[in-house]
Amino acid sequence: MCVSHDDRLAGASGERTFVVPATVFVGMTDLAPVENRIGELLTRAEHTLATAESCTGGLVGSLVTDVPGSSEYFDRAYVTYSYDAKLDLGVDRETLDAHGAVSEQVAAEMARASRDRAGATWGLATTGIAGPSGGTEDKPVGTVFVGIAYAAPWGSQNSYTTVERAQFDGDRTDVKVAIAEHALELLADEMRETSGQ
């Protein structure tokens, strides 16, 4: 996992890439649904969440709000599908121009912007290629960058942003669902790690 503090972004050499069939995440029944676990973690910590989504088109926010009472911890969702929408959110034009929308750098900026614009504890962002077209040799269809930004208490200097790259196989719908569920699983892991659980 590539972790960076807000004043610097770690290079791609530290990122982990996972290639996972989308069906691995669709219909998992061995645990409580991830959206329920996220709700419990956020409620227990008295934290809030905002999302910025590109390739998932609002699916992450939809999953989170499927849980009754989610208005206690879910602040808002930004669907930033186009370059202009990402600029409106607060992603730098230079970042988009240099790295493209599907990149570690853009995922980090989307996560931070969603967190900071909402005044939330956590910002969660997805940017990727759901398919069936649009992939390249470096970023094939199914590639996603998931950004997570945490707002630590003021003065602690412990706020940070982390980005993870993953890749999923399947049709467009399967890939979108897998990305959304994977993003929430990463957030649950990050929340547990941050809280020491």
Secondary structure as GFF3:
##gff-version 3
##sequence-region A 1 197
A	DSSP	beta_strand	2	5	.	.	.	ID=ss1
A	DSSP	three_ten_helix	12	14	.	.	.	ID=ss2
A	DSSP	beta_strand	17	21	.	.	.	ID=ss3
A	DSSP	three_ten_helix	22	24	.	.	.	ID=ss4
A	DSSP	alpha_helix	34	45	.	.	.	ID=ss5
A	DSSP	beta_strand	49	53	.	.	.	ID=ss6
A	DSSP	alpha_helix	59	65	.	.	.	ID=ss7
A	DSSP	three_ten_helix	70	72	.	.	.	ID=ss8
A	DSSP	beta_strand	74	79	.	.	.	ID=ss9
A	DSSP	alpha_helix	83	89	.	.	.	ID=ss10
A	DSSP	alpha_helix	93	99	.	.	.	ID=ss11
A	DSSP	alpha_helix	104	118	.	.	.	ID=ss12
A	DSSP	beta_strand	122	128	.	.	.	ID=ss13
A	DSSP	beta_strand	143	150	.	.	.	ID=ss14
A	DSSP	beta_strand	160	169	.	.	.	ID=ss15
A	DSSP	alpha_helix	172	195	.	.	.	ID=ss16
###
